[in-house]
Amino acid sequence: MRAALIEAPGSPAVAGDRPEPTRGEGEVLVAVSAAPIVPLDRLCASGTSYFGVPATPYVPGVQGVGLVLEGSAGLAKGTPVWFATSAGMQPGDGSMRAVAAVPEHDVVALAPGADPVLVAALGLSAVAAWMALTFRGGLAAGERVLVLGAGGVVGQAAVQLARSAGAGRIVAAARGERSRERALALGADVAVPLDDTDDVARLADRMGVDGPVDLVVDPLFGAPAAAALRVLRPHGRLVNLGSSAAETAPIDSSTLRSRSLRVLGYTNNELTPAQRGGALAHVVAEVLTGRLTVAHEPVPLVDVTGVWDRPGDRIVLVP
Ligand SMILES: NC(=O)c1ccc[n+]([C@@H]2O[C@H](COP(=O)([O-])OP(=O)(O)OC[C@H]3O[C@@H](n4cnc5c(N)ncnc54)[C@H](OP(=O)(O)O)[C@@H]3O)[C@@H](O)[C@H]2O)c1
């Protein structure tokens, strides 16, 4: 059976063979239609994640989309599903293969009709964007939102999901001009540059071009997060869900305390299966209405090595 393999920590995935899995107790067999390469896959495979060095070889892929091959009463053959795996975090194989055996509690039935490649591209990044905005960030209609890293998948999803949730002004901050243009096309009102600068005051001047904001969605941390705190209104919230820019941030106490700001962490790992399923249902519903998309590129699984570390639009492997 076709599969991508991490043969040694720190080396890119290669195309290979794996025995076809059989269904164990409490598992569902899924014919995989699409498996995205996400930052967590690369981090785990590098051997430098806080999950430790993974046992190799293993099939990477922490999420995927497919059709049930063999399931249970609730998951009949042919049901479109999204599924999660612990590949790279715990021993076991992930989504980047033709057929996956997945514990039933990690399988979510999807409404039919959505493009599996697009749903895979959005996946947990869109779930994180939606839950950071609502569940963690408490977005209320009319509130102003600042989305950092608006060129990434979390950022693109956050702009669109904030818009459809009734946000007021949306400011998108992104490094590349193409990312900023796309953010405007996706529904942002203003797009500001986020060059590789550690000058917090300069970044804050740019981010504040439209006035104070109520909520920041932050997949970056570092100087951009510190700057974003400076443009929050009193009692405003910043939800951090990643560290694509830096693991630490030069946050000053006076900014935090003078306006009683709230800095909140978020991880998908804390969601209950019901919360995760509900968020995915919302993501798919938004896809079906045409209000949610993301820049992505389908690539045959056999070509995994060439795209494993490629920056830019989300790569989705198609077995
Ligand atoms: N907490 C959770 O549950 C959760 C869930 C999903 C994702 N995440 C995390 O959220 C982050 C973003 O995920 P994603 O799926 O959106 O990844 P992605 O599509 O790879 O996007 C990463 C973004 O980070 C930006 N970036 C990278 N280095 C930067 C720097 N030095 N300064 C400013 N911007 C920088 C990139 O900008 P360019 O476009 O300009 O390169 C891009 O917009 C990752 O850290 C991921 O692990 C967390």
The ligand as a MOL file (V3000), in Angstrom:
LIG
                    3D

  0  0  0     0  0            999 V3000
M  V30 BEGIN CTAB
M  V30 COUNTS 48 52 0 0 0
M  V30 BEGIN ATOM
M  V30 1 N -2.8020 25.7490 18.8970 0
M  V30 2 C -3.3230 24.9640 17.9800 0
M  V30 3 O -4.1760 24.1230 18.2640 0
M  V30 4 C -2.8670 25.1100 16.5640 0
M  V30 5 C -3.6070 24.5610 15.4980 0
M  V30 6 C -3.1530 24.7800 14.1870 0
M  V30 7 C -1.9860 25.4950 13.9880 0
M  V30 8 N -1.2880 25.9640 15.0560 0 CHG=1
M  V30 9 C -0.0430 26.7260 14.9000 0
M  V30 10 O -0.3410 27.9660 14.3140 0
M  V30 11 C 0.7570 28.3800 13.5140 0
M  V30 12 C 0.2720 28.6960 12.1130 0
M  V30 13 O -0.2820 27.5180 11.5500 0
M  V30 14 P -0.7030 27.5120 10.0240 0
M  V30 15 O -1.4020 26.2290 9.8130 0
M  V30 16 O -1.3870 28.7830 9.6550 0 CHG=-1
M  V30 17 O 0.7420 27.4700 9.3410 0
M  V30 18 P 1.2330 28.0680 7.9490 0
M  V30 19 O 0.1300 27.9840 6.9600 0
M  V30 20 O 2.5310 27.4190 7.6750 0
M  V30 21 O 1.4570 29.6180 8.2730 0
M  V30 22 C 2.5190 30.0950 9.0620 0
M  V30 23 C 2.4490 31.5920 9.0480 0
M  V30 24 O 3.4840 32.1120 9.8600 0
M  V30 25 C 4.0500 33.2240 9.2080 0
M  V30 26 N 5.4080 33.4160 9.6830 0
M  V30 27 C 6.3850 32.5030 9.7690 0
M  V30 28 N 7.4870 33.0620 10.2980 0
M  V30 29 C 7.1860 34.3610 10.5540 0
M  V30 30 C 7.9060 35.4530 11.0920 0
M  V30 31 N 9.1880 35.3270 11.4930 0
M  V30 32 N 7.2870 36.6370 11.1950 0
M  V30 33 C 6.0190 36.7660 10.8050 0
M  V30 34 N 5.2740 35.7770 10.2710 0
M  V30 35 C 5.8610 34.5830 10.1540 0
M  V30 36 C 3.9940 32.8630 7.7510 0
M  V30 37 O 4.0700 34.0310 7.0070 0
M  V30 38 P 4.4160 34.0300 5.4280 0
M  V30 39 O 3.1240 33.6060 4.7830 0
M  V30 40 O 4.7590 35.4250 5.2020 0
M  V30 41 O 5.5610 33.0650 5.2490 0
M  V30 42 C 2.6120 32.2040 7.6900 0
M  V30 43 O 1.6330 33.2160 7.5570 0
M  V30 44 C 1.7890 27.2400 13.5660 0
M  V30 45 O 2.7370 27.5650 14.5680 0
M  V30 46 C 0.9670 26.0550 13.9850 0
M  V30 47 O 1.7480 25.0950 14.6640 0
M  V30 48 C -1.7070 25.7950 16.3220 0
M  V30 END ATOM
M  V30 BEGIN BOND
M  V30 1 1 1 2
M  V30 2 2 2 3
M  V30 3 1 2 4
M  V30 4 1 4 5
M  V30 5 2 4 48
M  V30 6 2 5 6
M  V30 7 1 6 7
M  V30 8 2 7 8
M  V30 9 1 8 9
M  V30 10 1 8 48
M  V30 11 1 9 10
M  V30 12 1 9 46
M  V30 13 1 10 11
M  V30 14 1 11 12
M  V30 15 1 11 44
M  V30 16 1 12 13
M  V30 17 1 13 14
M  V30 18 2 14 15
M  V30 19 1 14 16
M  V30 20 1 14 17
M  V30 21 1 17 18
M  V30 22 2 18 19
M  V30 23 1 18 20
M  V30 24 1 18 21
M  V30 25 1 21 22
M  V30 26 1 22 23
M  V30 27 1 23 24
M  V30 28 1 23 42
M  V30 29 1 24 25
M  V30 30 1 25 26
M  V30 31 1 25 36
M  V30 32 1 26 27
M  V30 33 1 26 35
M  V30 34 2 27 28
M  V30 35 1 28 29
M  V30 36 1 29 30
M  V30 37 2 29 35
M  V30 38 1 30 31
M  V30 39 2 30 32
M  V30 40 1 32 33
M  V30 41 2 33 34
M  V30 42 1 34 35
M  V30 43 1 36 37
M  V30 44 1 36 42
M  V30 45 1 37 38
M  V30 46 2 38 39
M  V30 47 1 38 40
M  V30 48 1 38 41
M  V30 49 1 42 43
M  V30 50 1 44 45
M  V30 51 1 44 46
M  V30 52 1 46 47
M  V30 END BOND
M  V30 END CTAB
M  END
